[in-house]
Protein backbone atom coordinates (compact mmCIF):
# COMPACT_ATOMS: atom_id res chain seq x y z
CA UNK A 1 0.00 0.00 0.00
CA UNK A 2 1.33 3.41 -0.95
CA UNK A 3 1.00 6.07 1.74
CA UNK A 4 0.81 9.84 1.33
CA UNK A 5 4.36 9.99 2.66
CA UNK A 6 5.54 7.76 -0.20
CA UNK A 7 3.81 10.07 -2.68
CA UNK A 8 5.51 13.11 -1.16
CA UNK A 9 8.89 11.36 -1.34
CA UNK A 10 8.39 10.78 -5.07
CA UNK A 11 7.31 14.41 -5.49
CA UNK A 12 10.40 15.70 -3.66
CA UNK A 13 12.75 13.53 -5.72
CA UNK A 14 11.22 14.81 -8.96
CA UNK A 15 11.63 18.35 -7.67
CA UNK A 16 15.31 17.77 -6.95
CA UNK A 17 16.07 15.88 -10.18
CA UNK A 18 13.67 17.90 -12.34
CA UNK A 19 12.95 14.74 -14.33
CA UNK A 20 10.22 12.13 -13.88
CA UNK A 21 12.03 9.63 -16.08
CA UNK A 22 15.29 9.93 -14.11
CA UNK A 23 13.48 9.41 -10.81
CA UNK A 24 11.56 6.48 -12.28
CA UNK A 25 14.82 4.74 -13.16
CA UNK A 26 16.30 5.46 -9.72
CA UNK A 27 13.35 4.01 -7.80
CA UNK A 28 12.48 1.23 -10.27
CA UNK A 29 9.09 2.58 -11.32
CA UNK A 30 7.73 3.52 -14.71
CA UNK A 31 7.55 7.18 -15.69
CA UNK A 32 3.77 6.83 -15.82
CA UNK A 33 3.69 5.54 -12.22
CA UNK A 34 5.78 8.48 -11.05
CA UNK A 35 3.45 10.93 -12.82
CA UNK A 36 0.41 9.19 -11.36
CA UNK A 37 1.91 9.37 -7.87
CA UNK A 38 2.26 13.13 -8.21
CA UNK A 39 -1.28 13.45 -9.55
CA UNK A 40 -2.63 11.56 -6.51
CA UNK A 41 -1.39 14.35 -4.24
CA UNK A 42 -4.23 16.58 -5.43
Phi, psi and omega in degrees: 000133180268128180264168177301324180299318177299320180295320178293325177297317177298315180302315180295320179296320178295321178298321180287318183276336184060031181203117178294321183292324179293316178296318180303317179294320182295324185252014175058048174234166173277160178298322179298318179296321177296315179297318179295323178298319180291320180296328181292345180288343180293000000 
